Amino acid sequence: MADLHPFLLAPEFHERIWGTRDLRPIYTRIVGDNPIGEAWLTGEKCNVASGPLKGETLEALCKKFGAALTGTKAKPVDRFPLLIKFLFPHEKLSVQVHPDDARAQAIGQACGKTECWYVASAEPGAQVMLGLKPGVTKQEFERAIHEKSAEHLLNAVDVQAGDMIYVDAGTVHAICPGAVIVETQQNSDTTYRLYDYGRPRELHVEAGLAATKEKTHAGKVKAEKNGNQTVLVASPSFRVERYQLKSPLIMGAEAPGVSAQVLVAEKGSAVLHHTGIEPITFTPGEAVVVPAKCDEFEVQPQWECDLLRMNLPAHPVPEPITKLV
């Protein structure tokens, strides 16, 4: 069995009717013949693109290495806990909702789906729809779905580059065109589509309304900046940080063995150095996975790099404080 070291993953592109073939500024190449909505960076079928494990899928490595890769906080330890994506909305996504852990586990899923959206770039006027407006009940919302006016009962939130939006499970939401978003989420693809602007796709109104919460913790998170490090969000489900690198940085886990770390270049490129492996170069839209068992490593920007780091929190964390403005 090959030793476990940091490794690069190749992204997996998913076609969506609301997507686009122009994935700039993240990807410069054209991908496929149909609109791409999502680039999955840590999907279970993503292939390792560096080192002796090259060609293996992330799913296979999790089964093989367990907590040494995923960390002791991963539940279960043989499944990667975080799904990282780039989203490229060219049209509105459906109005949708995701179940929380309890509801997901009741139907045999490993976990629910709490997520967050980091706005990598945004055109003037870009918005997301987030949560039911104050005082709106699920009964009123259900009626609006059938009357095809559901989106008018959601909070419209203006977004700009650098914003972090927290979307806990049970929050009705939709993403509008005009922004490129980095999504960090619990590793679940369970989505209940409530309203789809008349597009001929299946709706899941009954299950979605059952999962919907009238009040949630969703909203913009106030970032906490400390030098070149910014904590974009800390929550029970994940932690996301941003680093603006102009010189090499020694990095390590918050606590040994607790969680794998995912490094994503948002702008610029970087090289990861770790004992026992060839240096790993990564560019925008690529992810490097640092297994939970690994110790310190160095990230060297070329020549500058805006770097995102995602992992599970080592200690209990409350829901973040947010605002819907």
Buried (B, 14 or more C-beta within 10 A) or exposed (E): EEEBBBBBBBBBBBBBBBBBBEBEEBBEEEBEEEBBBBBBBBBBEBBBBBBBBEEBBBBBBBEBBBBBBBBBBBEEBBBBBBBBBBBBBBBBBBBBBBBBBEBBEEEEBBBBBBBBBBBBBBEEEBBBBBBBEEEBEBEBBBEBBEEEEBBEBBBBBEBEBBBBBBBBBBBBBBBBBBBBBBBBBBBBEBBBBBBBBEEEEEBBBEBBBEBBBBEBBBBBBBBEEEEEBBBBBBBBBBBBBBBBBEEEBEBEBEBEBBBBBBBBBBBBBBBBBBEEBEEBBBBBBBBBBBBBBBEEBBBBBBEEBBBBBBBBBBEEBEBBEBEBE
